[in-house]
């Protein structure tokens, strides 16, 4: 077995140690025991002896060269024992016991001590806390090992006693466990200290987290803004907690009709933080108000409101008459040719009339010229008054001719 220098001075409960056996009886069965001694006077403490396998079963067997190797996990180790009115430190050694070949029923108790032991090592108090972080008020469990046997332990958080010595007493192997709540301190690490009545002491840390007060959920309600009687309204509810869509513990709602009547709504979960309800709109116009309440897992609630209107559809306007554009165009096209013929005839008649009118005017002008000459001759032979009378008579005659010509022209047209 490995000789002095293999083991550290101090070992803790739960640690693993490697053992190498050299120079032992070939193919021999071996037991390994943890032996305890008074560290001051070397007296064995048989009550603390621990065998690393059932006493009826050897731990291992050497090979043909007397060599073997194994790994062991140290059990609960007490650091002190009380005897004779005082506390005594304890030291440990791992010893090897070889099976007695002359005994049929071989056990640890009839095995032969090889007197090969490891060097002395001791143990020290150690505590752990679980969980290691949380807000003020977190329930934690502190576990201690390596304390003195059967001693009372006081537990502190910083300078505050959280577990009095009357509530904690270690086992014979120096083990204890205690549960308490973390007292109010500022966020950050705090020390947890366990002090035994024998003077043993160990500490660890717990981190107090910054706590955020629980948040109320946010409830958003949506749907169609306007419907008609008899249509279906799909009401969608989305719930959020700390800014993220979150499922609620419960979601319920009501719809307030324009008449003042309230109807209940039930919702179906359709996705993370999303719920829907289908509502058949009655034959009542006006404004409908939907109110939805949601409760989060933290017990806090909130509501969301949505309103929509219901109106009747306006009357359908009459259908305008259908105009057969093609037929109208066909009729107009059929009348174009006769109209063109009539226009051509009119143009010809007007041309003839203009020619005749021009000839008549020329003849009239010639007659008036001759008449003017006659009048000048008469003026020379008669007096002024008679000349005026004759002039009037001539003008009347000319007017008569013009009227007769006008009648003639109108008849020709």
TINUKE-415432 format. One record per residue (C-alpha): residue in three letters; residue number from 1; x, y, z. Coordinates in steps of 0.2 Angstrom, whole numbers. Layout:
    r    k      x      y      z
  ALA  NUM      X      Y      Z
...
This chain:
    r    k      x      y      z
  UNK    1      0      0      0
  UNK    2      6     18     -3
  UNK    3     17     24     11
  UNK    4     18     41     19
  UNK    5     16     56      8
  UNK    6      2     50     -2
  UNK    7    -13     58      8
  UNK    8    -15     77     11
  UNK    9    -15     82     29
  UNK   10    -34     86     29
  UNK   11    -48     76     20
  UNK   12    -67     80     19
  UNK   13    -82     70     19
  UNK   14    -87     64      1
  UNK   15    -69     65     -6
  UNK   16    -62     52    -16
  UNK   17    -45     44    -12
  UNK   18    -35     32    -23
  UNK   19    -26     17    -15
  UNK   20    -12      7    -23
  UNK   21     -8    -10    -14
  UNK   22     10    -16    -17
  UNK   23     19    -31     -9
  UNK   24      4    -40     -3
  UNK   25      0    -59     -3
  UNK   26     -3    -64    -21
  UNK   27    -21    -67    -26
  UNK   28    -27    -63     -8
  UNK   29    -43    -56     -3
  UNK   30    -42    -39      6
  UNK   31    -53    -28     17
  UNK   32    -50     -9     19
  UNK   33    -56      0     35
  UNK   34    -56     18     41
  UNK   35    -48     18     58
  UNK   36    -50     32     70
  UNK   37    -38     37     84
  UNK   38    -36     51     98
  UNK   39    -25     63     89
  UNK   40    -17     67    106
  UNK   41    -13     50    114
  UNK   42    -16     39     99
  UNK   43    -29     28    108
  UNK   44    -40     19     95
  UNK   45    -58     25     94
  UNK   46    -67      9     89
  UNK   47    -84     17     89
  UNK   48    -79     27     73
  UNK   49    -71     12     63
  UNK   50    -78     11     46
  UNK   51    -77     -4     34
  UNK   52    -78      0     15
  UNK   53    -88    -15     11
  UNK   54   -100    -27     20
  UNK   55    -90    -36     33
  UNK   56    -94    -52     25
  UNK   57    -87    -47      8
  UNK   58    -69    -42      4
  UNK   59    -66    -25     -5
  UNK   60    -54    -32    -18
  UNK   61    -41    -46    -22
  UNK   62    -23    -44    -26
  UNK   63    -16    -50    -42
  UNK   64     -3    -64    -44
  UNK   65     11    -51    -40
  UNK   66      2    -45    -24
  UNK   67     -3    -28    -32
  UNK   68    -21    -20    -32
  UNK   69    -28     -3    -34
  UNK   70    -45      5    -29
  UNK   71    -54     22    -26
  UNK   72    -63     25    -11
  UNK   73    -76     39     -5
  UNK   74    -73     45     12
  UNK   75    -89     43     23
  UNK   76    -95     56     36
  UNK   77    -80     60     47
  UNK   78    -81     69     64
  UNK   79    -66     80     69
  UNK   80    -68     79     88
  UNK   81    -75     67    101
  UNK   82    -80     72    119
  UNK   83    -72     61    132
  UNK   84    -67     64    151
  UNK   85    -75     81    151
  UNK   86    -66     88    136
  UNK   87    -66     88    117
  UNK   88    -52     78    109
  UNK   89    -46     79     91
  UNK   90    -48     64     80
  UNK   91    -36     57     67
  UNK   92    -39     44     54
  UNK   93    -29     30     45
  UNK   94    -34     18     31
  UNK   95    -29      0     36
  UNK   96    -28    -16     26
  UNK   97    -35    -33     33
  UNK   98    -31    -49     23
  UNK   99    -43    -64     23
  UNK  100    -38    -78     35
  UNK  101    -35    -93     23
  UNK  102    -37   -105     38
  UNK  103    -55   -100     40
  UNK  104    -69   -106     29
  UNK  105    -82    -92     33
  UNK  106    -70    -77     30
  UNK  107    -76    -60     36
  UNK  108    -68    -44     41
  UNK  109    -69    -49     59
  UNK  110    -58    -65     57
  UNK  111    -46    -56     44
  UNK  112    -28    -54     48
  UNK  113    -22    -36     51
  UNK  114     -7    -32     39
  UNK  115     -2    -18     50
  UNK  116      0     -8     34
  UNK  117     -9      9     36
  UNK  118     -9     26     28
  UNK  119     -1     41     36
  UNK  120    -13     50     48
  UNK  121    -25     63     41
  UNK  122    -39     73     49
  UNK  123    -55     81     44
  UNK  124    -61     99     45
  UNK  125    -79    106     47
  UNK  126    -87    111     31
  UNK  127   -105    117     27
  UNK  128   -114    119     10
  UNK  129   -131    129      7
  UNK  130   -144    124     -5
  UNK  131   -150    134    -15
  UNK  132   -135    146    -16
  UNK  133   -145    161    -22
  UNK  134   -162    169    -21
  UNK  135   -172    184    -15
  UNK  136   -174    188      3
  UNK  137   -185    175     12
  UNK  138   -179    161      2
  UNK  139   -179    144     11
  UNK  140   -162    136     12
  UNK  141   -155    120     19
  UNK  142   -137    121     27
  UNK  143   -128    104     28
  UNK  144   -113    102     39
  UNK  145   -100     88     40
  UNK  146    -83     86     49
  UNK  147    -90     94     65
  UNK  148    -87     87     82
  UNK  149    -98     72     87
  UNK  150   -114     76     96
  UNK  151   -111     94     98
  UNK  152   -123    109     97
  UNK  153   -122    121     82
  UNK  154   -127    139     80
  UNK  155   -130    146     63
  UNK  156   -128    164     58
  UNK  157   -132    174     43
  UNK  158   -120    188     44
  UNK  159   -122    193     63
  UNK  160   -140    187     64
  UNK  161   -144    170     73
  UNK  162   -155    161     61
  UNK  163   -154    144     70
  UNK  164   -151    143     89
  UNK  165   -140    129     96
  UNK  166   -155    121    105
  UNK  167   -161    116     87
  UNK  168   -146    108     80
  UNK  169   -136     94     86
  UNK  170   -123     84     76
  UNK  171   -123     65     74
  UNK  172   -109     54     80
  UNK  173   -100     57     64
  UNK  174   -101     76     65
  UNK  175   -116     78     52
  UNK  176   -130     90     54
  UNK  177   -144     98     43
  UNK  178   -154    114     46
  UNK  179   -167    123     36
  UNK  180   -171    142     38
  UNK  181   -176    158     28
  UNK  182   -164    171     23
  UNK  183   -167    187     32
  UNK  184   -168    204     25
  UNK  185   -151    211     18
  UNK  186   -146    221      3
  UNK  187   -144    212    -13
  UNK  188   -127    203    -15
  UNK  189   -117    189     -6
  UNK  190   -120    186     13
  UNK  191   -110    175     24
  UNK  192   -118    159     33
  UNK  193   -108    154     48
  UNK  194   -110    138     58
  UNK  195   -101    137     75
  UNK  196   -101    122     86
  UNK  197   -100    121    104
  UNK  198    -83    112    103
  UNK  199    -76    127     94
  UNK  200    -78    120     77
  UNK  201    -82    133     64
  UNK  202    -86    133     45
  UNK  203    -94    146     33
  UNK  204   -101    148     16
  UNK  205   -110    161      5
  UNK  206   -127    164     -1
  UNK  207   -131    177    -14
  UNK  208   -146    188    -12
  UNK  209   -154    192    -29
  UNK  210   -162    209    -33
  UNK  211   -181    206    -33
  UNK  212   -193    213    -45
  UNK  213   -210    216    -39
  UNK  214   -223    204    -48
  UNK  215   -231    212    -63
  UNK  216   -249    213    -68
  UNK  217   -253    205    -85
  UNK  218   -257    216   -100
  UNK  219   -273    211   -109
  UNK  220   -276    216   -127
  UNK  221   -294    213   -135
  UNK  222   -297    215   -154
  UNK  223   -311    211   -167
  UNK  224   -320    218   -181
  UNK  225   -325    236   -178
  UNK  226   -342    236   -187
  UNK  227   -354    222   -191
  UNK  228   -372    219   -196
  UNK  229   -385    209   -186
  UNK  230   -383    190   -188
  UNK  231   -365    191   -192
  UNK  232   -351    183   -182
  UNK  233   -338    192   -171
  UNK  234   -322    184   -168
  UNK  235   -315    191   -152
  UNK  236   -296    188   -150
  UNK  237   -287    191   -133
  UNK  238   -268    192   -131
  UNK  239   -260    192   -114
  UNK  240   -243    198   -109
  UNK  241   -232    196    -94
  UNK  242   -216    206    -92
  UNK  243   -218    211   -111
  UNK  244   -219    193   -118
  UNK  245   -235    183   -123
  UNK  246   -239    172   -108
  UNK  247   -252    160   -104
  UNK  248   -264    165    -90
  UNK  249   -271    154    -76
  UNK  250   -289    160    -81
  UNK  251   -297    171    -95
  UNK  252   -315    176    -94
  UNK  253   -326    189   -102
  UNK  254   -343    198   -105
  UNK  255   -351    208   -119
  UNK  256   -363    222   -114
  UNK  257   -377    224   -127
  UNK  258   -384    242   -132
  UNK  259   -400    237   -122
  UNK  260   -390    235   -106
  UNK  261   -390    216   -105
  UNK  262   -374    207   -101
  UNK  263   -369    191   -109
  UNK  264   -355    179   -104
  UNK  265   -341    174   -115
  UNK  266   -330    159   -115
  UNK  267   -313    158   -123
  UNK  268   -303    144   -131
  UNK  269   -284    144   -129
  UNK  270   -276    145   -147
  UNK  271   -258    149   -144
  UNK  272   -245    155   -131
  UNK  273   -254    170   -123
  UNK  274   -268    170   -136
  UNK  275   -287    166   -134
  UNK  276   -302    167   -145
  UNK  277   -321    168   -143
  UNK  278   -334    167   -156
  UNK  279   -350    178   -154
  UNK  280   -366    179   -164
  UNK  281   -372    196   -166
  UNK  282   -391    198   -162
  UNK  283   -403    208   -171
  UNK  284   -399    224   -161
  UNK  285   -390    239   -168
  UNK  286   -379    250   -157
  UNK  287   -362    249   -148
  UNK  288   -357    233   -140
  UNK  289   -343    233   -126
  UNK  290   -332    218   -123
  UNK  291   -323    216   -106
  UNK  292   -310    203   -104
  UNK  293   -302    198    -87
  UNK  294   -286    188    -86
  UNK  295   -276    181    -70
  UNK  296   -258    177    -71
  UNK  297   -249    163    -62
  UNK  298   -243    176    -50
  UNK  299   -261    179    -44
  UNK  300   -262    196    -51
  UNK  301   -276    201    -64
  UNK  302   -280    214    -77
  UNK  303   -294    218    -89
  UNK  304   -295    223   -107
  UNK  305   -309    232   -116
  UNK  306   -315    232   -134
  UNK  307   -330    240   -142
  UNK  308   -338    237   -159
  UNK  309   -354    244   -168
  UNK  310   -368    235   -176
  UNK  311   -378    244   -190
  UNK  312   -391    238   -203
  UNK  313   -385    237   -221
  UNK  314   -392    252   -232
  UNK  315   -405    249   -245
  UNK  316   -399    242   -262
  UNK  317   -401    256   -276
  UNK  318   -411    252   -291
  UNK  319   -402    244   -306
  UNK  320   -399    257   -319
  UNK  321   -407    253   -336
  UNK  322   -396    245   -349
  UNK  323   -392    255   -364
  UNK  324   -390    246   -380
  UNK  325   -377    257   -387
  UNK  326   -374    246   -403
  UNK  327   -392    248   -408
  UNK  328   -392    267   -406
  UNK  329   -376    268   -416
  UNK  330   -384    257   -430
  UNK  331   -399    268   -431
  UNK  332   -389    284   -432
  UNK  333   -378    276   -445
  UNK  334   -394    272   -456
  UNK  335   -400    290   -456
  UNK  336   -383    297   -461
  UNK  337   -385    294   -479
  UNK  338   -403    301   -481
  UNK  339   -397    316   -471
  UNK  340   -382    319   -483
  UNK  341   -394    318   -498
  UNK  342   -406    331   -490
  UNK  343   -391    343   -486
  UNK  344   -385    341   -504
  UNK  345   -403    345   -511
  UNK  346   -404    360   -499
  UNK  347   -387    367   -505
  UNK  348   -392    366   -523
  UNK  349   -409    375   -520
  UNK  350   -400    389   -510
  UNK  351   -387    390   -525
  UNK  352   -402    393   -537
  UNK  353   -411    405   -526
  UNK  354   -395    415   -524
  UNK  355   -393    416   -543
  UNK  356   -411    422   -545
  UNK  357   -410    434   -531
  UNK  358   -394    442   -538
  UNK  359   -403    444   -556
  UNK  360   -418    452   -548
  UNK  361   -408    464   -538
  UNK  362   -398    469   -554
  UNK  363   -414    472   -564
  UNK  364   -421    482   -549
  UNK  365   -406    493   -548
  UNK  366   -407    496   -567
  UNK  367   -425    501   -566
  UNK  368   -421    513   -551
  UNK  369   -407    521   -561
  UNK  370   -419    524   -576
  UNK  371   -432    531   -564
  UNK  372   -420    543   -556
  UNK  373   -416    550   -573
  UNK  374   -434    552   -577
  UNK  375   -437    561   -560
  UNK  376   -423    573   -564
  UNK  377   -431    577   -580
  UNK  378   -448    580   -572
  UNK  379   -440    591   -559
  UNK  380   -434    602   -572
  UNK  381   -452    605   -578
  UNK  382   -462    606   -562
  UNK  383   -462    615   -546
  UNK  384   -454    609   -529
  UNK  385   -470    603   -521
  UNK  386   -475    593   -535
  UNK  387   -457    585   -536
  UNK  388   -459    580   -518
  UNK  389   -475    572   -520
  UNK  390   -469    563   -536
  UNK  391   -454    557   -526
  UNK  392   -465    550   -512
  UNK  393   -475    541   -525
  UNK  394   -460    533   -532
  UNK  395   -453    527   -515
  UNK  396   -470    519   -512
  UNK  397   -469    510   -528
  UNK  398   -452    504   -525
  UNK  399   -457    497   -508
  UNK  400   -472    488   -516
  UNK  401   -460    480   -528
  UNK  402   -449    474   -514
  UNK  403   -463    467   -504
  UNK  404   -469    458   -520
  UNK  405   -452    451   -522
  UNK  406   -451    445   -504
  UNK  407   -467    435   -506
  UNK  408   -461    428   -522
  UNK  409   -444    422   -513
  UNK  410   -453    414   -498
  UNK  411   -465    404   -509
  UNK  412   -450    398   -519
  UNK  413   -442    392   -503
